[in-house]
């Protein structure tokens, strides 16, 4: 079997991937490793026979595809962070990565690990393989510049030893936090449950408050601070769509969609909740979910499209992936979004034609924009920033595509070029890239990993110092974020997963109690954490070399 796998790298790749996904589904003590299990299976295969190797180009290809697709999806969240949203989580993560870097330097001073090993240890403990790629590239460049032997293998070994505990240590931190603080988030003062905006409810309201008839509906909603969408109304027995510029009358019925809290506040202001369901009468005003598949529409905001003026249509909900969102004028549409549109039957057909509503088209993606974006990222990754001693710092094959993808994802469209990918296509490419990357890294590091652990004190020093970096950073982040900054525990799960830039941890966090909010925290901090760790790993190496 070993001979067959060694002679057929493609077979080896898919065997490791399939077994890894199978192992990742096994639940032990309420824990599933998920896609991270591919790495551990790869370690086992790599240790089994030294001949089992995969071409390096497969690893680079998987890494580039993974980071680029993640960057595209995180671009809007990164732009929101730049504009000031999620600043607490971002500052916390930046501070904790700095803490982890300082702890790595202190442990090197105590344990004499070596510059390459310490940099690899930092990358592995925080599970950031692009940081490892940047460090090994830096080490090779320095060796070429000085004529000394390259020590990049030491960085890879330290990384491979620290990486498993970088995943398991955070899972342990999640479990401890769940035991210590589960349920406490419900009574924390000043807590803002961000997920309420994702649990949308709809009610019909009966207008009985005279004050609600004095101003246009949109003005009243803004004055009262109500984040809701009005869909249709019945006035004098006639059902029609309702727009924010209209003024309601006493006795009118109208439907609204929003969070439970905002809907109840709206009911209190306008009058009362009516048992009548206006949506049951679909003779004059109907509704349907329409799929955004027209590239000319994607990448544009709802305010720019002005559907309410072109078709007298109202969008009451937007479903992106598994999350249902309340639309707002600044929201930018993506391929694969599903809009719940309220309009007359005739206008619904026109809106459907305008938005595309084609499953086949949304399953495809523009190879030209994908290739162009990745090419720009690779060129950026080649740019060197001069450092003292004749060395240089660069983003590399992972950091460059990530930075470009963040910018393009936030921009979404440049003239006729649509940079974003359909949600389903993005997830598929991301999963494929991660599979290729984890399988290659695991197989390559398998033999050094077990050899280092089996040859005495040094391997265990690396293992224990890596565990210390991971566990102390994770628990400190959870404690500061949840107990001091009053961030909900579910969101903090995602923040720690984003700090680790580890999608397997995000998947695990979302399966935990209170973990529905994890995706919010993960998206807010992932891009910043990714870039900082790529830079800090190289800074650690350069700092220790200069000592």
N, C-alpha and C positions, 0 to 999 in steps of 0.2 A: 504493500500500500504506500509506504514511504517513497519507494522508487517511482511509482505511478504519479504521485502528487508532485514530486520533485521535477519530473519531466513535463508536467502539465500545470504551469502556474495559474492558468485560468480556472482549471478545475479546483485547485487549491483555494483560490480566492472565494469561489462560491460555496465550497464545502465549509470553510471557516465562517462565512457570512450566514449560511443557513443554520449551522449548529449554534452560532452565537445568538441569533434571533430566538432559537428554540430555548436555549439556556436562559435568555433574558426574560422569558415568560414565566419561568419557575418562581413561585412565591415562597420565600423563606422568612418566617417570623413577620409576615405582613410586608415584606420588601421584595421588589422586583428590580433587577438591574437594567432591564430594557436593552436598548441598543449598546450600552456600555459593555455588555457581556461579550460582544464581538472582540473587543480588545483582549479580554481575559482568555477567550478561546484561542485567539491568535498567539498569545504568550505561550499557551500550552503546546500548540503545534510547532512554534519556533524552537521551544526547548526540546521537543521530541527528536527532531532531526535538523542538523545545521544546514542541510541542503535545501530545506524548504524556505524559499525566498520568493518575493514578488518584485517585479521591476519597479525601480524608484519612480518612474514616470506615472505609474498607477497611483502611488501615494500622492504625488504632487497634483495630479488631475483631480483626485477625490477631494483634496484639501481646498483647491481653488474653487471647485464647483460648490462645495459646502459653504465656505466663507462668503462667496459672492451672493448666493441665494439668501443666506441669513442677513447679509448687509442690506439687500433690497427690501426685505420684509421689515427690518428694524429701522430703515431710513426715516419714515414718518415719526416714529417714537424718538429717534435721535434728534430730529429737527424740533420736536416739542420740548425736549430736554434743553436744547440750546436756547429756546425761547423762554425758558424759565420754569417749565412744568417738570415735576419730578426732581427738582434740584436737591431736595433733602437726600433722596436715595442715591443720587449721583455723587454728591459730596461725601456721603458715608462710604460708598464703594471706593472712591479715589483715596480716601483716608485709610481704609483697611488694606488696600493693595500696597500703599506706602508702608503700613505697619508690617505687612508680610515681607516686604523687601528688606526692611530694617531688621526683622527677626532672622531672616536668612543670612544677612551679613554677620549678625551677632553669633549665630550658630556656627558659621564658618570659622569665626575667631576662636570659639571654644573647642570645636571638634576638628579643625584643620582639614576641611573637606576638599579644598582646591577650588580655583575659580570656575573651571568648566563644570565640575560636579555641583557647585552651589547654584550656578545659573540654571542647570538642568533640573536641579531639585526644586527651585522656585517655579519653573514652568510646569513640572509634574505635580507638585503639591496644589497648584491652582489650576490644574488640568487645561493648560493652554498650549497645544501643540504648535501653533504658529509661532509662539514665543520660542519654543525649542528650535524650530526651523531657522528663526532669525539668529539665534545664538550659535548654532552649528555653522551657519553661513559666515558669521562674524569670526568664529574661531578659525575656519579654513582660510579666510582672507588674511587674518593676522599671521597664520603660519606661512602663507605664501609671501607675505611682506617681510617677515623676519628670518625665514629659512628654517624655523624650528619645526619639530614634529607636531602634527595636529592632534589636539586632545578632544576632538568632537565626540569620539566614542564614549568618553567619560561622561559628557553631558547627556548622551542618549541613555546610558545605563542608569544614571541618577534619576532621569526623568521616568524611565520605565519602572523603577522601583517606587517612586513617589506617586505615580499616576493612579494605581489602583486604590491606594489609601486616600488619594485626592477625591475619589468618588465615594468610597465606603465611609470615610471620615465625615463627609458632609451628611450622608444618610444617617449616620449615628447622631450628628448634631441635630438633624431634623427630629429624630425620635426623642432625644432628650428635651428639646424645646417643646415638643408636643406633650410630653409628660409633665413638664414644669408649668407651661403657660396655656395649655389647651383650654378654651372656653373663656379665658380672661379677657380676650380681645373684645368680647361683647360688652364689657363694662368699663373699658378704658375711656376716660374723659376726652372729648374733642375728637373722637375717632370718626373718620369719614369713610364709610363703606363704599369703596369705588365700584364694587360689583352690583350695587343696586341699579346702576345705569344699564347693566346687562340683563337684568330680570325685568323685562317690560311687561306691563299689564295694560289692558284697554277697558274703558268704561264709557257708558253713555251718561252725560250730565244733563240735568234739567235746570235751565236758567230761571232762578227766582229772586236773585239779588239785583235790585235796581241799579246799583253802582256798576254792575257788569255790562250795562247797556249804554254807558256814557261814552265809551272810547272804543276804538278798533280792537279786535281780539289780540293782534300781535302786540299792541301797546300795553294791554292789560297783563299779558303773560310776562312781558319784560319787566313791568313795574313790580309785579308780585314775585319775580324771580322763579317762575315756573318753567322747568325744562320739559315741556310736553309738546306733542304734535297733535293738532286738530285735523280730523280726517273728513267727516261729512256732517251735515246738519239737516234737521227737519224743521222747516218754518212754514206755518200755515198749511201743513199737510204735504208739502213738497220736499223731497229729499234731494240734496245736491252736495257737491264738494264744498268745503268751507276753506277760506283763505284768511290769512292774518290781517288783511286790510279791511275785512268786513266787520260790521257792528252787529252784535246779537240783539235780540229782542226778548222781552219777558215771555216765558213759555216755550222758547226754542229748546230743542234737543240737539246735542252735538256730541260726537265721539272724540275722545282724546287717548293718546298712547304716551306712556312714560313710566318712570319708576313708581313703585307703590306709594312712596312718600309724596312725590310731586302730584300724583293723581289724586290722592286724598286731600292734599292742600287745595288743589284746583276745585274739587267738589265742594269743599267748605266755602271757598270764595264765590263761586258761580251759583251755588244753590245746593243741589243734592244729586246723589247717584240715582239714575232712573233704571228700573228693571227692564225697560224696553231695549232691545238690541237692534240698532239701526242697520247693522251690517247684514241682518237677515233679509232685508228688503233690497234685492239686487236688480230690480227692474230698471231703475233710472241711473243708479250709481253702483258699480261693481268693483271688485278688487281682485288682484292676482299677483303672484310673485313672478317677477320678470328678471331673467338672467342678463347681466351686462357682458356682452360678448363682442360689441362693436369697438374696435381699437380707436376709432375717432372720438368715442365718448369717454373711454378709460383715460385716466390721468387728468381729468377735468373736474372741477368742483361742481356741486349741485347748484350753487349760486350762478356759476358760469353757464350751466345748461339751461336754467330757467324753464324747467318742465311745466311749472304751474301756469306760465304765460303761454307757452307754445301749445299745450294740450289740455289746459284746465285740470291738470292731474296733481295729486298730492302724494308724496312719498312718506309713509308712516313708519316704516322699519327698513333697516338695512342689515342683511345677514352676510357676514364675512367669515368663511370657515364655519366653525361651530358657535360663533358668538353673534348675538343679535344686538344691534346698535340702534340708538335713536339718531336719526339723521339731523344734520345741521347744515346751514348754507356753505360753510367752509370745508365740509367733508369731501375729499377727493375720491372719486370712484375708481375701483380696480377691476380688472377682468376677473370674472367669476363671482362678483358681488351679486346678491339676490335682493332686489328691491320689492317691497310690498307697495304696490301702486293702487291708489283709489281714484277712479275716474269713471266717466260714462263708458259703456261697452264699446262705442265707436272709438273714443279716445284711447282706450286700453290697447286696441289693435295698432293704433298709430305709435303709441309709446313702445310697444313690443317691437315693432319694426325699427324704431329709432335706436333702441338700446341693443338690439341684436337678438337676444333670447335664443341663442344657438348653443347646445351642448357640445357639438362637434368643434365649433370654432374656439370655444373657451378651453378645450383640451389641448389646443396647439399653442405654440409660442414662437415669437420672432427670433429666429436663430441669428439674424444679422445684429440686432440690438444686444443679444446675449454675448455674441462673440466680440463685438465692439467694446462693450463694457468691461469684459474680462481682459481684453488686450490692453485697454487703458490702465486697468489696475496692475497688470504685470509690469508695464512700463514704469508706473509710479513706484512700484516695489523695487525697481532697479536703481532708483535715484539714491545716491549716497550723501549722507550728511557728515562732513568732516568732523573728526573727534581728535582730542589731544593724542600725541604719540604716533601720528600718521595713520590711525585707524579710522573707520567710518561706520556710521549707523544707518541702517536701511530698514524699510518696512518688510521687504522680502515678498515671497510669492503668496503669502497669506495676508499680510497687513495691507499691501497695496490694493488688491482687489476688494478688501473689506472697506477701506476708506472711500474708494470710488463708488462702490455699491451703496454706501450710506448716503453719499451726495445724490446719486442718481435715483435711489429709492425715495429720498425726500422730495426731489424735484418731480419724479414720476414721468414727466414728458418734456422733451425738448423739440419744439416745432412738430414735425410729423413723426418723430421717433418716440415710441413708447418704451420706456426702460423697464417698467414693472412687468412681472410675469403673472399669469393666472395663478390664483392661490393653490389650486391642486397641482399644477405643474411645478410650482416653486417647492412644495413639500416633497414631491416625488424626486426631483433633482437633488434636493438637500439630503434626503435619506440615502440616495445612491452615493452621493459624495462622501457622506459620513461612513457608510459601509466600507467603501474602498479604502478610505483613510485609516480607520481603526484596524481593519484587517492587516494592512501593510505594516503599520506601526507595531502592532502586537507580534506579528511573525518575526519582524526584524529584531525586536528587543527580547524575544523569548529566551534565547540561549544566554545572552549577557545577564538578563534578569536573574535567572536561577543560579548561574555560576557565581554572581556577586553575592547573592544571599547565602550560598553554600560554602563560601570561602571566608568564614570568620567574621571578625568584629566590624570591619569596614562596611560591609553590606547592611548589617543591622543598624549601624549608625545612620546610614542614609535613610533606611526605612523609618526609624524612630524620629529623626529630625524632620522628615517629610510629613509624618503623622502629626508632629507637634505644630508645624506651620499650618497644615490644613485645619486641624481641630480648633486651635486657638483662634485663627482668623474667622472661621465659620461661627463659632459660638459667640465671639465678641461682637461680630456683625449682627447676629440675631438679637443679642441682648441690648446693644445700643439702639438698634432700629426699633425693636418692639417695646422695650421697657422705657427707654429714654425719649425716643422721638415719636412714640405712640403710633407707629405704623402697624397696621393689622398683621397678624402672624402669617396669614396666607400670602399676603403680598411679600413679606420678608422671606418666605421660602423661595419665591421667584427672584428676589434681590440677591440672595446667596447663590442661587443657581446661575444668575447672570454674572455675579462676581467671579464664579468659577468658569464662566463661558462654557458651560457644560449642558448641552441639550438633554442628555440622559437624566440629569438631576432635575431639570424642569419637568420632564415627563413623570418622574417619580413624585415630585412635589405636587403636581396636579392631581395625583391619585390619593393624596392624604386628606384627612379631615381639614376643613378650612382652606384647602389648597386651590379652590377655584380661582382665586385672585392671583395665583403665582405668575400667570402669563403677563400681567400688567407690570409687576416689578421686574421680571426678566427682560422684557422689551425696553424698559426705561434705562437700564444700566448696562445691558450687554455690550453695545458698541463702545462706550467709554472704557469699560473694563478690558475689552479686547485690545484696544489700542495701547492703553497704559501698560498692560502686562508685556506686550511685544517690546515696548521701549525699555521697561524696567529690567527685563531679563538681560538685555544687552548691557544696560548700565551696571548691573551687578557684576557681570563678567569683567567689564572694563575697569571698574573700581578695584576689584580684587587683584587684577593683573598689575595695576599701577602701584599696589602696596609693596 
